[in-house]
Amino acid sequence: MIPRWVSERMDDYVFDLIKLVYRGYRDRIPAYRPPGDCEPPPLEQIEPPAAVDLTPAPGWKGFDVQDLRFPSPLECGCDENRHTHGRLLTTAPGAPWALIVPGYSTGALPPGGYGIFQDTQALALLRRGINVALVTLPYHMQRRRPGCGSGEGFFSPDLADMVTTFRQAAADCIALFRWLQAQSDLPVGVWGTSLGGNVAGMMAAHVDEIAALVLMEPLDNPGDALRLHRGSREIRQALENAGVSPEVLTEALAAVAPSNYQPKVPLERIIFISPLWDGVIPYRFQNAFWEAWGRPERISTAAGHLTMPLDSSINARVADFMAARLLQ
């Protein structure tokens, strides 16, 4: 087990490291803007994409791979962000699907791509006979703004843009989930980590067909991360300079906090995974989210935010949870 002090240092400084890669990051932080009044289409009404572009890609660890692309159901931001990207990893044509929703800044650090967290999760599922779909969140990887790093701009003092981005992430994932459903009559699961846990939670608050839901170290109200983590200090300073109090920030982002909704997915299909030493999304916030959702099954483990997703025993237990509900 990685010592606690190592986990805590990794959590403390990871976003400072990422900002070194984001050269000129501080000069690109936008001004504060309050959330707008424009309401996007309700997430319950998101349909599968009419067409998905599939491109064969090199195989990975013996599994077939295809890259996918379709128009985002909530087009916003730069041109690059107006299409949803993802990847399909296939173990067998007739296997059920699990959608993996990654965390913030996926692809920001070398070697790029979806990264070791998602690779580890995908492999655990594939080895149990479950096909995997990976999704690229707004402003990440192929969708990033020109001249910016992967994920840069997802969190922002421009709260109008930030709320829209969170909603777009949920809409993109629901559209992909609906498309996976349409490929067969087999169940589809969702595994979200960190920021992806917020997106997966918003999906479950509006979609009841999710057969298995994993919320791993999930973000609830994004204001919690902005108010507390050292990596958010530039955004926090911009908000403070605009006179935005912590209470106002929390309220402004309440619409994209899953705990403010009740899950449509039955509790027996949900599992929370929470690291006790989490320095990015403190355990007390994850616990409040879990309480608000009626205390479904949970694994709490002595680990940090970055070290817990690498725990092979935890990933094996999560994959077994998914397999028990998808392979029937």
Secondary structure as the mmCIF struct_conf table of DSSP 4:
data_model
#
loop_
_struct_conf.conf_type_id
_struct_conf.id
_struct_conf.beg_label_comp_id
_struct_conf.beg_label_asym_id
_struct_conf.beg_label_seq_id
_struct_conf.end_label_comp_id
_struct_conf.end_label_asym_id
_struct_conf.end_label_seq_id
HELX_RH_AL_P HELX_RH_AL_P1 ARG A 4 VAL A 21
BEND BEND1 TYR A 22 TYR A 22
TURN_TY1_P TURN_TY1_P1 ARG A 23 GLY A 24
HELX_RH_3T_P HELX_RH_3T_P1 TYR A 25 ARG A 28
HELX_LH_PP_P HELX_LH_PP_P1 ILE A 29 TYR A 32
STRN STRN1 ARG A 33 ARG A 33
BEND BEND2 ASP A 37 ASP A 37
HELX_LH_PP_P HELX_LH_PP_P2 CYS A 38 PRO A 42
HELX_RH_3T_P HELX_RH_3T_P2 LEU A 43 GLN A 45
HELX_LH_PP_P HELX_LH_PP_P3 ILE A 46 PRO A 49
BEND BEND3 ALA A 50 ALA A 50
STRN STRN2 ASP A 53 TRP A 60
TURN_TY1_P TURN_TY1_P2 LYS A 61 GLY A 62
STRN STRN3 PHE A 63 PRO A 71
BEND BEND4 PRO A 73 LEU A 74
BEND BEND5 GLY A 77 CYS A 78
HELX_RH_3T_P HELX_RH_3T_P3 ASP A 79 ARG A 82
STRN STRN4 HIS A 83 THR A 90
BEND BEND6 THR A 91 THR A 91
TURN_TY1_P TURN_TY1_P3 PRO A 93 GLY A 94
STRN STRN5 TRP A 97 VAL A 101
TURN_TY1_P TURN_TY1_P4 TYR A 104 GLY A 107
BEND BEND7 ALA A 108 LEU A 109
TURN_TY1_P TURN_TY1_P5 PRO A 110 PRO A 111
TURN_TY1_P TURN_TY1_P6 GLY A 113 TYR A 114
HELX_RH_AL_P HELX_RH_AL_P2 GLY A 115 LEU A 126
TURN_TY1_P TURN_TY1_P7 ARG A 127 GLY A 129
STRN STRN6 ASN A 131 THR A 136
HELX_LH_PP_P HELX_LH_PP_P4 LEU A 137 LEU A 137
TURN_TY1_P TURN_TY1_P8 PRO A 138 TYR A 139
BEND BEND8 HIS A 140 HIS A 140
HELX_RH_3T_P HELX_RH_3T_P4 MET A 141 ARG A 143
BEND BEND9 ARG A 144 ARG A 144
HELX_LH_PP_P HELX_LH_PP_P5 ARG A 145 ARG A 145
TURN_TY1_P TURN_TY1_P9 PRO A 146 GLY A 147
TURN_TY1_P TURN_TY1_P10 SER A 150 GLY A 153
BEND BEND10 PHE A 154 PHE A 155
BEND BEND11 PRO A 157 PRO A 157
STRN STRN7 ASP A 158 ASP A 158
HELX_RH_AL_P HELX_RH_AL_P3 LEU A 159 GLN A 183
BEND BEND12 ASP A 185 LEU A 186
STRN STRN8 VAL A 188 THR A 193
TURN_TY1_P TURN_TY1_P11 SER A 194 SER A 194
HELX_RH_AL_P HELX_RH_AL_P4 LEU A 195 ALA A 204
TURN_TY1_P TURN_TY1_P12 ALA A 205 HIS A 206
BEND BEND13 ASP A 208 ASP A 208
BEND BEND14 ALA A 211 ALA A 211
STRN STRN9 ALA A 212 MET A 216
BEND BEND15 GLU A 217 GLU A 217
BEND BEND16 ASN A 221 ASN A 221
HELX_RH_AL_P HELX_RH_AL_P5 PRO A 222 LEU A 228
HELX_RH_3T_P HELX_RH_3T_P5 ARG A 230 SER A 232
HELX_RH_AL_P HELX_RH_AL_P6 ARG A 233 ASN A 241
TURN_TY1_P TURN_TY1_P13 ALA A 242 GLY A 243
HELX_RH_AL_P HELX_RH_AL_P7 PRO A 246 ALA A 252
TURN_TY1_P TURN_TY1_P14 LEU A 253 LEU A 253
HELX_RH_3T_P HELX_RH_3T_P6 ALA A 254 VAL A 256
HELX_RH_3T_P HELX_RH_3T_P7 PRO A 258 ASN A 260
BEND BEND17 TYR A 261 TYR A 261
BEND BEND18 LYS A 264 VAL A 265
HELX_RH_3T_P HELX_RH_3T_P8 LEU A 267 ARG A 269
STRN STRN10 ILE A 270 PRO A 275
TURN_TY1_P TURN_TY1_P15 LEU A 276 TRP A 277
BEND BEND19 GLY A 279 ILE A 281
HELX_RH_AL_P HELX_RH_AL_P8 TYR A 283 ALA A 292
TURN_TY1_P TURN_TY1_P16 TRP A 293 GLY A 294
STRN STRN11 GLU A 297 THR A 301
BEND BEND20 ALA A 302 ALA A 302
TURN_TY1_P TURN_TY1_P17 HIS A 305 THR A 307
HELX_RH_3T_P HELX_RH_3T_P9 MET A 308 LEU A 310
HELX_RH_AL_P HELX_RH_AL_P9 SER A 312 LEU A 326
#
